[in-house]
């Protein structure tokens, strides 16, 4: 049990540190190139473990349309939204906004899953979460505040991955596929899709900064994507999905701490926004648990 909780903390730290790696990478290459490299180096450990575990089968090809949808919602567009948002925002604000993922997941489930009946507690949590998001965006500051486009990209990424959970619940859960197989398919398909669609011109610029290069290859790719998937599924198998969601509380806190360490301006507004978002997520998570 100790190993599982240690893995939970490690996953939260890994997710929370991704934002500074995105910031370093997008100073040199485009967001789409950053996403491609993240997925490529994240796919390698995933496919190695999946192959060794023999969870990939030819029979799974019949579910390819579902895998393609998941590769867009839970991988390509989700990661692009976060990278594009982080490129325009302080890494601390980007990490803080990533805490909204469970909020959008709940919203999608309430709208499209009939058995997910929202409770009053969950509605309060939703309101608190959006209040935290609004506080993070600081709309009253106008052009002198944080980038509204960056905030919208972060929210688009959160909405995309939130929608993927709803889609998976509705269409993939009944298939009883191994989670590792689904992750390998969706990341692999995303790598193929991006390799066709993106412009690679200038991608070698990343090699001019050793810190950014290894931050992308190891931090974002091998650890932040590949290893993170493996740790996440280990936690789900050991502690269950409700407790595994606890990593979403840790990641924004880690991102804000890292932002403070590297000299970003962390004000009381960010702290209040963080508390509001995490409180909202907590109410939604516990409300779902008691209402089920």
Backbone as numpy.savetxt, mean C-alpha at the origin, in Angstrom:
# Nx Ny Nz CAx CAy CAz Cx Cy Cz
4.29 -17.41 18.67 3.46 -16.19 18.67 4.33 -14.93 18.67
5.44 -14.98 19.41 6.34 -13.82 19.44 6.85 -13.51 18.04
7.19 -14.55 17.28 7.69 -14.36 15.91 6.65 -13.65 15.04
5.38 -14.02 15.24 4.33 -13.41 14.44 4.18 -11.92 14.75
4.21 -11.57 16.03 4.09 -10.15 16.40 5.33 -9.37 16.01
6.49 -10.01 16.09 7.72 -9.36 15.62 7.63 -9.11 14.12
7.07 -10.07 13.39 6.88 -9.91 11.95 5.90 -8.78 11.65
4.88 -8.64 12.49 3.90 -7.56 12.33 4.57 -6.19 12.46
5.40 -6.04 13.46 6.13 -4.79 13.65 7.08 -4.54 12.48
7.78 -5.60 12.06 8.70 -5.49 10.93 7.98 -5.06 9.66
6.79 -5.61 9.44 6.02 -5.26 8.25 5.61 -3.79 8.30
5.17 -3.32 9.45 4.79 -1.91 9.59 5.96 -0.99 9.33
7.13 -1.36 9.84 8.34 -0.56 9.62 8.72 -0.57 8.13
8.61 -1.74 7.50 8.93 -1.86 6.07 8.01 -1.00 5.24
6.72 -1.11 5.46 5.77 -0.29 4.71 5.99 1.20 4.97
6.25 1.56 6.22 6.43 2.97 6.56 7.69 3.58 5.96
8.73 2.76 5.77 9.98 3.27 5.22 9.96 3.38 3.70
8.95 2.78 3.05 8.89 2.81 1.59 8.83 4.23 1.03
8.25 5.15 1.79 8.00 6.48 1.24 9.29 7.28 1.03
10.25 7.10 1.90 11.51 7.80 1.71 12.27 7.22 0.51
12.15 5.91 0.29 12.77 5.28 -0.88 12.12 5.79 -2.17
10.80 5.96 -2.16 10.10 6.52 -3.33 10.58 7.93 -3.60
10.76 8.70 -2.53 11.20 10.09 -2.66 12.57 10.16 -3.31
13.48 9.31 -2.86 14.82 9.29 -3.44 14.78 8.91 -4.92
14.00 7.90 -5.25 13.96 7.41 -6.63 13.36 8.43 -7.58
12.25 9.06 -7.18 11.57 9.99 -8.09 12.31 11.31 -8.26
13.36 11.52 -7.48 14.22 12.69 -7.72 15.07 12.46 -8.97
15.17 11.22 -9.42 16.05 10.87 -10.55 15.30 10.27 -11.73
14.29 9.48 -11.48 13.54 8.82 -12.56 12.05 9.07 -12.38
11.27 8.70 -13.38 9.83 9.00 -13.35 9.10 8.05 -12.39
7.90 8.43 -11.95 7.11 7.53 -11.10 6.84 6.17 -11.74
6.54 6.16 -13.04 6.26 4.87 -13.70 7.49 3.98 -13.73
8.67 4.57 -13.94 9.91 3.79 -13.91 10.20 3.28 -12.51
9.90 4.09 -11.50 10.08 3.67 -10.11 9.18 2.48 -9.79
7.93 2.55 -10.24 6.99 1.44 -10.00 7.47 0.17 -10.70
7.94 0.31 -11.93 8.43 -0.86 -12.66 9.57 -1.54 -11.93
10.55 -0.77 -11.48 11.70 -1.35 -10.78 11.27 -1.96 -9.45
10.36 -1.29 -8.76 9.86 -1.85 -7.50 9.22 -3.22 -7.73
8.38 -3.31 -8.76 7.67 -4.57 -9.02 8.62 -5.65 -9.55
9.55 -5.25 -10.40 10.50 -6.22 -10.95 11.30 -6.89 -9.84
11.87 -6.09 -8.95 12.71 -6.65 -7.89 11.88 -7.21 -6.73
10.60 -6.85 -6.68 9.70 -7.49 -5.73 9.21 -8.83 -6.23
9.09 -8.95 -7.56 8.61 -10.19 -8.16 9.61 -11.34 -8.01
10.88 -11.03 -8.05 11.91 -12.08 -8.03 11.83 -12.97 -6.78
11.81 -12.39 -5.55 11.67 -13.27 -4.38 10.31 -13.96 -4.32
9.26 -13.28 -4.79 7.93 -13.89 -4.77 7.87 -15.13 -5.65
8.35 -15.00 -6.88 8.25 -16.13 -7.81 9.17 -17.27 -7.37
10.30 -16.93 -6.74 11.20 -17.98 -6.25 10.53 -18.81 -5.16
9.90 -18.13 -4.20 9.21 -18.85 -3.12 7.99 -19.59 -3.66
7.25 -18.96 -4.57 6.06 -19.60 -5.15 6.44 -20.86 -5.92
7.53 -20.78 -6.67 7.99 -21.95 -7.44 8.42 -23.07 -6.51
9.17 -22.70 -5.47 9.65 -23.70 -4.51 8.48 -24.33 -3.76
7.44 -23.54 -3.49 6.28 -24.05 -2.76 5.27 -24.76 -3.65
5.49 -24.68 -4.98 4.61 -25.33 -5.96 3.16 -24.85 -5.86
2.97 -23.53 -5.63 1.61 -23.00 -5.53 1.08 -22.48 -6.88
1.96 -22.36 -7.88 1.55 -21.92 -9.20 1.24 -23.14 -10.06
0.03 -23.20 -10.60 -0.38 -24.34 -11.44 -0.94 -23.84 -12.76
-0.93 -24.71 -13.75 -1.47 -24.37 -15.07 -2.97 -24.15 -14.99
-3.64 -24.86 -14.10 -5.09 -24.73 -13.96 -5.51 -23.32 -13.56
-4.61 -22.57 -12.93 -4.94 -21.21 -12.48 -5.10 -20.24 -13.65
-4.64 -20.64 -14.83 -4.76 -19.76 -16.00 -6.21 -19.43 -16.32
-7.14 -20.30 -15.93 -8.56 -20.02 -16.20 -9.04 -18.78 -15.44
-8.31 -18.40 -14.42 -8.68 -17.22 -13.63 -7.89 -15.98 -14.05
-7.25 -16.03 -15.20 -6.39 -14.94 -15.66 -7.10 -13.58 -15.70
-8.36 -13.48 -16.14 -9.03 -12.17 -16.12 -9.06 -11.55 -14.72
-9.31 -12.38 -13.70 -9.31 -11.87 -12.33 -7.91 -11.42 -11.91
-6.91 -12.19 -12.31 -5.53 -11.82 -11.98 -5.15 -10.48 -12.62
-5.63 -10.26 -13.85 -5.33 -9.00 -14.55 -5.95 -7.82 -13.82
-7.21 -7.98 -13.40 -7.88 -6.90 -12.65 -7.11 -6.60 -11.37
-6.70 -7.66 -10.66 -5.96 -7.47 -9.42 -4.60 -6.84 -9.68
-3.98 -7.16 -10.81 -2.66 -6.59 -11.11 -2.75 -5.08 -11.31
-3.92 -4.60 -11.78 -4.12 -3.16 -11.95 -4.50 -2.51 -10.62
-5.54 -3.05 -9.97 -6.07 -2.42 -8.75 -5.11 -2.51 -7.58
-4.54 -3.70 -7.37 -3.74 -3.96 -6.16 -2.24 -3.81 -6.39
-1.85 -3.52 -7.62 -0.42 -3.45 -7.89 -0.06 -2.21 -8.72
-0.30 -2.24 -10.02 0.19 -1.17 -10.90 -0.34 0.20 -10.51
-1.67 0.37 -10.52 -2.23 1.70 -10.25 -2.05 2.09 -8.79
-2.19 1.14 -7.90 -1.99 1.39 -6.47 -0.59 1.93 -6.21
0.42 1.24 -6.71 1.79 1.69 -6.49 2.07 2.99 -7.23
1.51 3.14 -8.44 1.75 4.38 -9.17 1.17 5.58 -8.42
-0.04 5.42 -7.90 -0.66 6.50 -7.14 0.20 6.93 -5.97
0.75 5.94 -5.25 1.58 6.25 -4.09 2.92 6.88 -4.50
3.52 6.37 -5.57 4.80 6.94 -6.00 4.61 8.36 -6.55
3.57 8.54 -7.38 3.31 9.87 -7.94 2.96 10.86 -6.84
2.21 10.41 -5.83 1.87 11.28 -4.71 3.08 11.64 -3.87
3.90 10.64 -3.59 5.09 10.86 -2.76 6.08 11.78 -3.44
6.14 11.73 -4.77 7.05 12.62 -5.51 6.70 14.09 -5.31
5.42 14.37 -4.99 4.96 15.75 -4.87 4.76 16.21 -3.42
4.87 15.27 -2.48 4.59 15.56 -1.08 5.81 15.28 -0.21
5.87 15.85 0.97 6.84 15.37 1.96 6.55 13.89 2.23
7.58 13.09 2.44 7.37 11.66 2.65 6.51 11.39 3.88
6.58 12.27 4.88 5.77 12.09 6.08 4.28 12.23 5.78
3.91 13.23 4.96 2.50 13.43 4.60 2.02 12.26 3.75
2.86 11.82 2.81 2.48 10.68 1.97 2.24 9.44 2.82
3.15 9.18 3.76 2.98 8.02 4.63 1.76 8.13 5.50
1.49 9.35 5.98 0.31 9.59 6.81 -0.97 9.26 6.02
-1.03 9.72 4.76 -2.20 9.49 3.93 -2.38 8.02 3.56
-1.29 7.25 3.59 -1.41 5.82 3.28 -2.25 5.10 4.33
-2.39 5.71 5.51 -3.22 5.11 6.54 -4.69 5.10 6.18
-5.06 5.76 5.07 -6.47 5.80 4.67 -6.91 4.55 3.92
-6.00 3.62 3.64 -6.38 2.42 2.88 -7.55 1.68 3.52
-7.52 1.38 4.84 -8.67 0.67 5.42 -9.97 1.46 5.34
-9.86 2.79 5.30 -11.06 3.63 5.21 -11.74 3.42 3.85
-10.94 3.42 2.78 -11.51 3.20 1.45 -11.95 1.75 1.26
-11.27 0.83 1.91 -11.69 -0.57 1.85 -13.08 -0.72 2.47
-13.28 -0.10 3.63 -14.58 -0.15 4.28 -15.66 0.49 3.43
-15.33 1.64 2.83 -16.31 2.35 2.01 -16.75 1.49 0.82
-15.77 0.85 0.16 -16.11 -0.02 -0.97 -16.91 -1.23 -0.55
-16.55 -1.81 0.59 -17.27 -2.98 1.09 -18.71 -2.62 1.45
-18.89 -1.46 2.06 -20.24 -1.03 2.45 -21.12 -0.80 1.23
-20.51 -0.35 0.12 -21.28 -0.06 -1.08 -21.55 -1.29 -1.94
-20.59 -2.23 -1.98 -20.69 -3.31 -2.95 -20.80 -4.72 -2.36
-20.65 -4.85 -1.06 -20.79 -6.17 -0.44 -21.99 -6.15 0.50
-23.07 -6.79 0.12 -24.31 -6.73 0.91 -24.16 -7.22 2.34
-23.27 -8.19 2.57 -23.14 -8.75 3.92 -22.28 -7.89 4.84
-21.66 -6.83 4.27 -20.85 -5.92 5.09 -21.73 -4.74 5.54
-22.49 -4.95 6.58 -23.41 -3.91 7.06 -22.65 -2.93 7.96
-22.59 -1.66 7.57 -21.88 -0.69 8.40 -22.62 -0.42 9.71
-21.86 -0.23 10.77 -22.44 0.11 12.07 -22.22 1.59 12.34
-22.85 2.09 13.38 -22.68 3.49 13.76 -21.23 3.77 14.10
-20.58 2.81 14.78 -19.17 2.98 15.14 -18.30 3.11 13.90
-18.59 2.29 12.88 -17.81 2.35 11.65 -18.04 3.67 10.92
-19.27 4.19 10.96 -19.57 5.47 10.32 -18.81 6.61 11.00
-18.71 6.55 12.32 -17.93 7.55 13.06 -16.45 7.45 12.67
-15.97 6.20 12.56 -14.59 5.99 12.15 -14.32 6.56 10.76
-15.28 6.38 9.85 -15.14 6.92 8.50 -15.05 8.44 8.53
-15.91 9.07 9.35 -15.90 10.53 9.46 -14.57 11.03 10.05
-14.06 10.35 11.07 -12.78 10.75 11.66 -11.64 10.60 10.65
-11.68 9.50 9.90 -10.64 9.26 8.91 -10.59 10.34 7.86
-11.75 10.72 7.34 -11.79 11.77 6.32 -11.45 13.14 6.89
-11.75 13.34 8.17 -11.33 14.59 8.81 -9.80 14.67 8.87
-9.17 13.53 9.17 -7.71 13.48 9.18 -7.12 13.71 7.82
-7.76 13.15 6.79 -7.29 13.35 5.41 -7.39 14.83 5.03
-8.54 15.45 5.36 -8.73 16.87 5.05 -7.70 17.74 5.77
-7.40 17.40 7.00 -6.41 18.15 7.77 -5.02 18.00 7.15
-4.72 16.80 6.64 -3.44 16.57 5.98 -3.31 17.41 4.71
-4.42 17.53 3.97 -4.40 18.25 2.69 -4.32 19.76 2.87
-4.77 20.29 4.01 -4.74 21.72 4.31 -5.30 22.58 3.17
-6.53 22.34 2.75 -7.08 23.06 1.60 -7.15 24.58 1.81
-7.20 25.02 3.07 -7.29 26.45 3.35 -6.00 27.21 3.02
-4.89 26.45 2.82 -3.62 27.11 2.51 -3.45 27.37 1.02
-4.31 26.79 0.21 -4.23 27.00 -1.24 -2.92 26.53 -1.84
-2.40 27.31 -2.78 -1.19 26.92 -3.51 0.06 26.93 -2.63
0.00 27.60 -1.49 1.18 27.67 -0.61 1.28 26.45 0.31
0.26 25.61 0.34 0.25 24.43 1.20 0.82 23.22 0.50
0.43 22.05 0.99 0.90 20.82 0.36 0.24 20.66 -1.01
0.86 19.89 -1.86 0.37 19.70 -3.23 -0.96 18.95 -3.22
-2.02 19.60 -3.72 -3.33 18.94 -3.81 -3.27 17.77 -4.78
-2.50 17.93 -5.87 -2.37 16.83 -6.84 -1.72 15.62 -6.16
-0.69 15.89 -5.34 -0.04 14.80 -4.62 -1.00 14.09 -3.69
-1.82 14.86 -2.96 -2.82 14.27 -2.06 -3.79 13.41 -2.85
-4.26 13.93 -3.99 -5.23 13.19 -4.81 -4.63 11.89 -5.36
-3.34 11.92 -5.71 -2.69 10.68 -6.17 -2.62 9.66 -5.03
-2.30 10.12 -3.83 -2.26 9.21 -2.68 -3.64 8.61 -2.42
-4.67 9.43 -2.49 -6.02 8.94 -2.25 -6.47 8.01 -3.38
-6.04 8.29 -4.60 -6.38 7.41 -5.72 -5.73 6.04 -5.53
-4.48 6.03 -5.06 -3.82 4.75 -4.78 -4.51 4.00 -3.67
-4.91 4.71 -2.61 -5.62 4.07 -1.50 -6.96 3.53 -1.95
-7.67 4.30 -2.76 -8.96 3.86 -3.29 -8.80 2.62 -4.16
-7.73 2.59 -4.96 -7.50 1.46 -5.86 -7.26 0.17 -5.08
-6.36 0.22 -4.10 -6.08 -1.00 -3.34 -7.27 -1.37 -2.46
-8.01 -0.36 -1.99 -9.22 -0.66 -1.23 -10.24 -1.38 -2.09
-10.38 -0.93 -3.34 -11.29 -1.60 -4.27 -10.83 -3.03 -4.58
-9.51 -3.23 -4.58 -8.99 -4.58 -4.87 -9.39 -5.57 -3.79
-9.43 -5.13 -2.53 -9.85 -6.02 -1.45 -11.31 -6.42 -1.61
-12.13 -5.46 -2.03 -13.54 -5.75 -2.26 -13.70 -6.72 -3.43
-12.94 -6.47 -4.51 -12.99 -7.34 -5.68 -12.54 -8.76 -5.32
-11.44 -8.84 -4.57 -10.92 -10.16 -4.18 -11.92 -10.90 -3.30
-12.55 -10.16 -2.39 -13.54 -10.77 -1.50 -14.71 -11.35 -2.31
-15.12 -10.62 -3.34 -16.30 -11.02 -4.10 -16.01 -12.11 -5.12
-14.86 -12.01 -5.80 -14.62 -12.90 -6.93 -13.52 -13.94 -6.70
-12.56 -13.65 -5.83 -11.42 -14.55 -5.68 -11.48 -15.41 -4.41
-12.04 -14.88 -3.34 -12.13 -15.65 -2.10 -12.84 -17.00 -2.30
-13.95 -17.05 -3.08 -14.61 -18.35 -3.28 -13.75 -19.38 -4.00
-12.71 -18.92 -4.71 -11.86 -19.85 -5.47 -10.84 -20.57 -4.58
-10.63 -20.06 -3.36 -9.70 -20.68 -2.40 -8.28 -20.83 -2.97
-7.81 -19.81 -3.68 -6.46 -19.85 -4.23 -5.45 -19.53 -3.13
-4.27 -20.13 -3.18 -3.24 -19.76 -2.21 -2.90 -18.28 -2.35
-2.87 -17.53 -1.26 -2.56 -16.09 -1.35 -1.23 -15.82 -2.06
-0.25 -16.68 -1.84 1.06 -16.49 -2.48 0.93 -16.60 -4.00
0.07 -17.50 -4.46 -0.15 -17.65 -5.90 -0.77 -16.38 -6.48
-1.78 -15.85 -5.80 -2.43 -14.63 -6.28 -1.44 -13.47 -6.33
-0.65 -13.31 -5.28 0.34 -12.23 -5.24 1.34 -12.37 -6.38
1.79 -13.58 -6.63 2.78 -13.82 -7.69 2.20 -13.50 -9.06
0.97 -13.94 -9.30 0.32 -13.66 -10.57 0.14 -12.16 -10.77
-0.37 -11.46 -9.76 -0.69 -10.05 -9.96 0.56 -9.20 -10.12
1.61 -9.51 -9.38 2.85 -8.75 -9.52 3.53 -9.08 -10.85
3.54 -10.36 -11.22 4.16 -10.76 -12.49 3.46 -10.13 -13.68
2.13 -10.12 -13.68 1.38 -9.51 -14.77 1.61 -8.00 -14.82
1.73 -7.39 -13.66 2.00 -5.95 -13.62 3.36 -5.63 -14.21
4.36 -6.46 -13.93 5.69 -6.27 -14.51 5.62 -6.34 -16.04
4.91 -7.33 -16.55 4.78 -7.49 -18.00 4.07 -6.30 -18.62
2.97 -5.87 -17.99 2.20 -4.74 -18.51 3.02 -3.46 -18.54
3.69 -3.17 -17.45 4.48 -1.94 -17.38 5.67 -1.97 -18.33
6.25 -3.14 -18.53 7.39 -3.24 -19.44 6.99 -2.90 -20.87
5.71 -3.05 -21.18 5.20 -2.71 -22.52 4.79 -1.24 -22.60
4.23 -0.72 -21.51 3.59 0.60 -21.56 4.50 1.78 -21.23
5.50 1.58 -20.36 6.23 2.76 -19.88 7.40 3.12 -20.78
7.84 4.36 -20.65 9.01 4.87 -21.36 10.24 4.67 -20.48
11.22 3.93 -20.96 12.41 3.61 -20.17 13.52 4.66 -20.33
13.28 5.67 -21.14 14.30 6.67 -21.38 14.69 7.38 -20.07
15.96 7.34 -19.72 16.46 8.01 -18.53 16.44 7.16 -17.27
16.01 5.91 -17.38 15.90 5.07 -16.18 17.27 4.78 -15.57
18.33 4.82 -16.40 19.67 4.55 -15.89 20.19 5.68 -14.99
19.48 6.82 -14.97 19.86 7.92 -14.07 19.90 7.46 -12.62
19.11 6.44 -12.32 19.05 5.96 -10.94 20.41 5.49 -10.45
21.22 4.97 -11.37 22.52 4.42 -10.98 23.52 5.50 -10.58
23.18 6.77 -10.82 24.09 7.86 -10.44 24.04 8.17 -8.95
23.05 7.63 -8.25 22.92 7.84 -6.82 22.81 6.48 -6.15
23.87 6.04 -5.50 23.90 4.70 -4.89 22.80 4.52 -3.86
22.57 5.56 -3.07 21.53 5.48 -2.05 20.15 5.24 -2.67
19.83 6.01 -3.71 18.53 5.87 -4.37 18.42 4.53 -5.09
19.52 4.08 -5.70 19.49 2.83 -6.45 19.21 1.64 -5.54
19.96 1.54 -4.45 19.75 0.41 -3.54 18.47 0.56 -2.72
18.07 1.80 -2.49 16.78 2.03 -1.84 15.64 1.51 -2.68
15.76 1.66 -4.01 14.73 1.17 -4.92 14.79 -0.35 -5.06
15.99 -0.88 -5.30 16.13 -2.32 -5.54 15.82 -3.14 -4.29
16.45 -2.76 -3.18 16.26 -3.52 -1.94 15.10 -3.00 -1.10
15.10 -1.68 -0.85 14.08 -1.12 0.02 12.68 -1.23 -0.54
12.47 -0.74 -1.76 11.15 -0.78 -2.37 10.83 -2.14 -2.98
11.82 -2.74 -3.65 11.57 -3.97 -4.38 11.62 -5.23 -3.55
12.85 -5.70 -3.29 13.02 -6.99 -2.62 12.37 -7.03 -1.24
12.54 -5.95 -0.45 11.99 -5.94 0.91 10.58 -5.35 0.95
10.41 -4.15 0.36 9.14 -3.45 0.47 8.00 -4.05 -0.31
8.31 -4.93 -1.27 7.26 -5.57 -2.06 7.31 -7.09 -1.91
8.42 -7.70 -2.34 8.52 -9.15 -2.29 8.46 -9.72 -0.88
9.40 -9.30 -0.03 9.42 -9.80 1.34 8.18 -9.37 2.11
7.67 -8.15 1.83 6.48 -7.66 2.54 5.27 -8.55 2.28
5.10 -8.99 1.03 4.02 -9.92 0.72 4.17 -11.21 1.52
5.37 -11.75 1.56 5.61 -13.02 2.26 5.37 -12.87 3.77
5.84 -11.76 4.34 5.63 -11.52 5.77 4.14 -11.35 6.06
3.45 -10.63 5.19 2.03 -10.38 5.38 1.23 -11.68 5.42
1.54 -12.58 4.49 0.80 -13.84 4.46 1.17 -14.74 5.63
2.40 -14.65 6.10 2.80 -15.39 7.31 1.99 -14.90 8.51
1.82 -13.57 8.61 1.06 -13.01 9.72 -0.41 -13.42 9.65
-0.97 -13.40 8.44 -2.38 -13.80 8.27 -2.58 -15.25 8.70
-1.66 -16.12 8.29 -1.78 -17.53 8.64 -1.60 -17.76 10.14
-0.80 -16.92 10.80 -0.51 -17.11 12.22 -1.49 -16.38 13.13
-1.80 -15.12 12.80 -2.62 -14.29 13.68 -4.02 -14.02 13.15
-4.22 -14.24 11.84 -5.50 -13.93 11.23 -5.48 -12.56 10.57
-6.44 -12.31 9.68 -6.44 -11.08 8.88 -6.71 -9.83 9.70
-7.55 -9.95 10.77 -7.88 -8.76 11.57 -6.63 -8.22 12.26
-5.87 -9.11 12.91 -4.65 -8.66 13.58 -3.57 -8.26 12.58
-3.54 -8.92 11.43 -2.54 -8.57 10.40 -2.74 -7.13 9.95
-3.99 -6.66 9.99 -4.26 -5.28 9.59 -3.61 -4.28 10.54
-3.14 -4.75 11.69 -2.46 -3.86 12.63 -1.24 -3.20 12.06
-0.64 -3.78 11.01 0.53 -3.17 10.38 0.19 -1.82 9.78
-1.10 -1.62 9.42 -1.50 -0.34 8.83 -1.47 0.79 9.86
-1.45 0.46 11.14 -1.32 1.48 12.18 0.14 1.91 12.34
1.03 0.97 12.11 2.45 1.22 12.35 3.07 2.04 11.22
2.71 1.71 9.96 3.36 2.32 8.80 3.28 3.85 8.78
2.10 4.47 8.98 2.08 5.95 8.96 2.92 6.57 10.06
2.95 5.94 11.24 3.76 6.46 12.34 5.24 6.42 11.97
5.66 5.31 11.37 7.06 5.16 10.94 7.41 6.22 9.90
6.50 6.44 8.94 6.76 7.42 7.88 6.91 8.82 8.46
6.09 9.17 9.43 6.18 10.49 10.06 7.48 10.62 10.85
7.87 9.56 11.56 9.13 9.59 12.32 10.32 9.76 11.39
10.33 9.01 10.28 11.42 9.12 9.32 11.46 10.53 8.73
10.27 11.08 8.43 10.20 12.45 7.92 10.82 13.45 8.88
10.54 13.27 10.17 11.11 14.17 11.19 12.62 14.01 11.26
13.11 12.78 11.17 14.55 12.51 11.25 15.31 13.16 10.10
14.72 13.13 8.90 15.43 13.70 7.74 15.20 15.20 7.59
14.47 15.79 8.54 14.35 17.24 8.55 13.07 17.81 7.98
12.08 16.96 7.67 10.80 17.50 7.20 10.09 18.19 8.36
9.28 19.19 8.02 8.59 19.98 9.04 7.35 19.23 9.53
7.42 18.66 10.72 6.30 17.94 11.30 5.64 18.86 12.33
4.44 19.33 12.02 3.74 20.25 12.91 2.65 19.52 13.68
1.99 20.27 14.54 0.88 19.68 15.31 -0.25 19.24 14.39
-0.39 19.88 13.22 -1.43 19.48 12.27 -1.22 18.04 11.80
0.05 17.71 11.48 0.33 16.33 11.04 0.03 15.33 12.16
0.39 15.68 13.38 0.15 14.77 14.50 -1.35 14.57 14.72
-2.11 15.66 14.68 -3.57 15.55 14.86 -4.18 14.74 13.72
-3.73 15.00 12.48 -4.25 14.25 11.33 -3.95 12.76 11.47
-2.74 12.45 11.92 -2.35 11.06 12.12 -3.25 10.39 13.15
-3.48 11.08 14.25 -4.34 10.53 15.31 -5.77 10.31 14.80
-6.29 11.27 14.03 -7.64 11.15 13.50 -7.77 9.96 12.55
-6.80 9.83 11.63 -6.85 8.73 10.66 -6.74 7.38 11.36
-5.78 7.25 12.27 -5.60 5.97 12.97 -6.78 5.67 13.88
-7.37 6.69 14.49 -8.56 6.47 15.32 -9.72 6.00 14.46
-9.85 6.60 13.28 -10.89 6.18 12.36 -10.73 4.74 11.92
-9.49 4.39 11.59 -9.21 3.00 11.19 -9.51 2.03 12.33
-9.12 2.40 13.54 -9.37 1.55 14.70 -10.87 1.32 14.90
-11.68 2.38 14.80 -13.12 2.24 14.96 -13.73 1.38 13.86
-13.22 1.55 12.64 -13.73 0.73 11.53 -13.37 -0.73 11.72
-12.13 -1.00 12.11 -11.69 -2.39 12.28 -12.44 -3.07 13.41
-12.56 -2.42 14.54 -13.25 -3.05 15.69 -14.74 -3.10 15.46
-15.26 -2.12 14.70 -16.69 -2.14 14.39 -17.04 -3.30 13.49
-16.18 -3.59 12.50 -16.41 -4.72 11.61 -16.35 -6.02 12.39
-15.40 -6.09 13.30 -15.22 -7.33 14.06 -16.43 -7.63 14.94
-16.97 -6.63 15.60 -18.09 -6.87 16.49 -19.40 -7.01 15.74
-19.49 -6.44 14.54 -20.74 -6.52 13.81 -20.89 -7.79 13.04
-19.77 -8.54 12.85 -19.81 -9.75 12.06 -20.39 -10.87 12.81
